[in-house]
Amino acid sequence: VQLVESGGGLAQPGGSLRLSCAASGFTFSSADMGWARQGPGKEREFVAAISWSGREEYYVDSVKGRFTISRDNHLKTVTLQMNSLKPEDTAVYYCYGKESDVEYWGQGTQVTVSS
């Protein structure tokens, strides 16, 4: 199983970044997918999730209206579009998948929001 994140980096406050996660080794179309993050000195928190069908989405309150999660079951990718970034969005962002009761995690990609 592999979840490989890309798209992290440095952004200015108010800017945008797009994170992508490429999945392999499990039945992607049957798995709920999502993104979590862990900021410096903070616990990991779930940021956004999308059901296997793509019909249901979840966002933590702090990113609602700014972040959008999407998936492509043919390409086996999940994307997090992050707009209106704030310094408090600075964190390592992890892609994860859940198939039945089994969880898969990527290695993470750093997002830094700073002027």
C-alpha positions as a Python dict, from the first residue, in 0.01 Angstrom:
ca = {
    (1, 'V'): (0, 0, 0),
    (2, 'Q'): (126, 345, -87),
    (3, 'L'): (-13, 693, -39),
    (4, 'V'): (216, 954, -190),
    (5, 'E'): (145, 1321, -121),
    (6, 'S'): (266, 1610, -332),
    (7, 'G'): (204, 1981, -367),
    (8, 'G'): (317, 2113, -32),
    (9, 'G'): (543, 2411, 6),
    (10, 'L'): (550, 2774, 107),
    (11, 'A'): (256, 3007, 56),
    (12, 'Q'): (181, 3360, 166),
    (13, 'P'): (-119, 3437, 385),
    (14, 'G'): (-422, 3458, 160),
    (15, 'G'): (-258, 3237, -98),
    (16, 'S'): (-343, 2891, -229),
    (17, 'L'): (-190, 2548, -250),
    (18, 'R'): (-317, 2225, -399),
    (19, 'L'): (-222, 1895, -238),
    (20, 'S'): (-251, 1567, -424),
    (21, 'C'): (-231, 1209, -305),
    (22, 'A'): (-169, 914, -535),
    (23, 'A'): (-286, 580, -399),
    (24, 'S'): (-193, 224, -485),
    (25, 'G'): (-208, -122, -335),
    (26, 'F'): (-568, -124, -215),
    (27, 'T'): (-918, -87, -358),
    (28, 'F'): (-926, 291, -379),
    (29, 'S'): (-1285, 311, -505),
    (30, 'S'): (-1405, 135, -189),
    (31, 'A'): (-1212, 349, 55),
    (32, 'D'): (-1309, 668, 232),
    (33, 'M'): (-1023, 912, 189),
    (34, 'G'): (-911, 1226, 364),
    (35, 'W'): (-646, 1461, 488),
    (36, 'A'): (-516, 1523, 836),
    (37, 'R'): (-254, 1766, 959),
    (38, 'Q'): (-19, 1812, 1248),
    (39, 'G'): (109, 2157, 1326),
    (40, 'P'): (416, 2234, 1540),
    (41, 'G'): (342, 2141, 1897),
    (42, 'K'): (-10, 2030, 1813),
    (43, 'E'): (-194, 1702, 1795),
    (44, 'R'): (-288, 1555, 1460),
    (45, 'E'): (-633, 1667, 1348),
    (46, 'F'): (-857, 1551, 1066),
    (47, 'V'): (-904, 1832, 817),
    (48, 'A'): (-1124, 1694, 541),
    (49, 'A'): (-1268, 1363, 429),
    (50, 'I'): (-1462, 1229, 134),
    (51, 'S'): (-1665, 913, 109),
    (52, 'W'): (-1577, 633, -131),
    (53, 'S'): (-1848, 751, -373),
    (54, 'G'): (-1754, 1115, -345),
    (55, 'R'): (-2107, 1204, -240),
    (56, 'E'): (-2026, 1298, 121),
    (57, 'E'): (-1762, 1541, 243),
    (58, 'Y'): (-1647, 1644, 587),
    (59, 'Y'): (-1446, 1952, 691),
    (60, 'V'): (-1321, 2065, 1027),
    (61, 'D'): (-1476, 2400, 1115),
    (62, 'S'): (-1150, 2592, 1083),
    (63, 'V'): (-1118, 2517, 709),
    (64, 'K'): (-1483, 2526, 598),
    (65, 'G'): (-1529, 2757, 303),
    (66, 'R'): (-1155, 2764, 232),
    (67, 'F'): (-1056, 2404, 160),
    (68, 'T'): (-1215, 2164, -88),
    (69, 'I'): (-1154, 1791, -108),
    (70, 'S'): (-1213, 1589, -422),
    (71, 'R'): (-1128, 1247, -560),
    (72, 'D'): (-1087, 1068, -889),
    (73, 'N'): (-1154, 697, -859),
    (74, 'H'): (-1017, 627, -1206),
    (75, 'L'): (-684, 796, -1139),
    (76, 'K'): (-683, 684, -773),
    (77, 'T'): (-608, 1031, -649),
    (78, 'V'): (-747, 1257, -381),
    (79, 'T'): (-689, 1632, -385),
    (80, 'L'): (-712, 1908, -128),
    (81, 'Q'): (-749, 2257, -270),
    (82, 'M'): (-652, 2509, -3),
    (83, 'N'): (-745, 2873, -52),
    (84, 'S'): (-723, 3180, 170),
    (85, 'L'): (-441, 3018, 362),
    (86, 'K'): (-361, 3137, 712),
    (87, 'P'): (-42, 3105, 917),
    (88, 'E'): (-229, 2864, 1146),
    (89, 'D'): (-266, 2626, 849),
    (90, 'T'): (107, 2559, 874),
    (91, 'A'): (149, 2186, 934),
    (92, 'V'): (253, 1857, 789),
    (93, 'Y'): (-43, 1732, 588),
    (94, 'Y'): (-109, 1360, 566),
    (95, 'C'): (-323, 1172, 320),
    (96, 'Y'): (-514, 879, 465),
    (97, 'G'): (-750, 610, 349),
    (98, 'K'): (-990, 384, 532),
    (99, 'E'): (-1109, 59, 379),
    (100, 'S'): (-1341, -130, 613),
    (101, 'D'): (-1154, -110, 945),
    (102, 'V'): (-807, -74, 795),
    (103, 'E'): (-635, 265, 779),
    (104, 'Y'): (-354, 369, 547),
    (105, 'W'): (-135, 678, 589),
    (106, 'G'): (104, 868, 368),
    (107, 'Q'): (437, 1010, 478),
    (108, 'G'): (316, 1368, 481),
    (109, 'T'): (397, 1691, 301),
    (110, 'Q'): (495, 2019, 465),
    (111, 'V'): (277, 2325, 418),
    (112, 'T'): (412, 2654, 549),
    (113, 'V'): (209, 2974, 539),
    (114, 'S'): (422, 3276, 606),
    (115, 'S'): (497, 3619, 467),
}
